[in-house]
Amino acid sequence: MIAMAALQGFDSLMSGDTVVAQNIAFGILAVVMIVAALRMVTTGNVVHAALYLVIVLAGVAGIFILLGAEFVGVTQVLVYIGAIVVLFLFGIMLTRGALGEDEEADTEKRRMAVLVGVLVLVVTGGAVLDSFGDAAVNRAAPSLTAEIGDTIFSQYIVPFEAVSVLLLAALIGAIVVARKD
């Protein structure tokens, strides 16, 4: 009760269109995603890295759902968590990693990874700021799953089917490569 009395003077939580529960959920998802992403790139076990990737992708799906884009959130879960991570795990299980560690190569790889990471962050941040600037999310009319489904299966049916054939060809290729003769 004392905490609520202290929060009543804090107007930015209670004013305007700000929805407190969504902000708290976003904060929790963001912290979990950042911790999982850091663990993903710092862990020594590749399988654990793939599982941390699942946590990050689930957080992204949660943020999409918070934004009112439930179709994109569910697609994120089905496609990325359900298919891509399984593909990564199969790739990990079917390949053999190098045994032993080379300290010189390890530090050189870390330097290059940090350099590339900073470069990607700068380029991506610049592109996002240039593209969206101060654009706001339209919360008045969220996209409905039925509208997206109607658009995909009417206007974009040919590209949708082309992607399905491409994925089928990739699956057959993976089976051929993984098969032992």
Secondary structure as the mmCIF struct_conf table of DSSP 4:
data_model
#
loop_
_struct_conf.conf_type_id
_struct_conf.id
_struct_conf.beg_label_comp_id
_struct_conf.beg_label_asym_id
_struct_conf.beg_label_seq_id
_struct_conf.end_label_comp_id
_struct_conf.end_label_asym_id
_struct_conf.end_label_seq_id
HELX_RH_AL_P HELX_RH_AL_P1 ILE A 2 GLN A 8
TURN_TY1_P TURN_TY1_P1 GLY A 9 GLY A 9
HELX_RH_AL_P HELX_RH_AL_P2 ASP A 11 MET A 14
BEND BEND1 SER A 15 SER A 15
TURN_TY1_P TURN_TY1_P2 GLY A 16 ASP A 17
HELX_RH_AL_P HELX_RH_AL_P3 VAL A 20 THR A 42
BEND BEND2 GLY A 44 GLY A 44
HELX_RH_AL_P HELX_RH_AL_P4 VAL A 46 LEU A 66
TURN_TY1_P TURN_TY1_P3 LEU A 67 GLY A 68
HELX_RH_AL_P HELX_RH_AL_P5 GLU A 70 THR A 75
HELX_RH_PI_P HELX_RH_PI_P1 GLN A 76 ILE A 84
HELX_RH_AL_P HELX_RH_AL_P6 VAL A 85 LEU A 94
BEND BEND3 THR A 95 THR A 95
HELX_LH_PP_P HELX_LH_PP_P1 GLY A 97 LEU A 99
BEND BEND4 GLY A 100 GLY A 100
HELX_RH_AL_P HELX_RH_AL_P7 GLU A 103 PHE A 132
TURN_TY1_P TURN_TY1_P4 GLY A 133 ASP A 134
BEND BEND5 ALA A 140 ALA A 141
HELX_LH_PP_P HELX_LH_PP_P2 PRO A 142 LEU A 144
HELX_RH_AL_P HELX_RH_AL_P8 THR A 145 ILE A 152
TURN_TY1_P TURN_TY1_P5 PHE A 153 TYR A 156
HELX_RH_AL_P HELX_RH_AL_P9 ILE A 157 ALA A 178
#
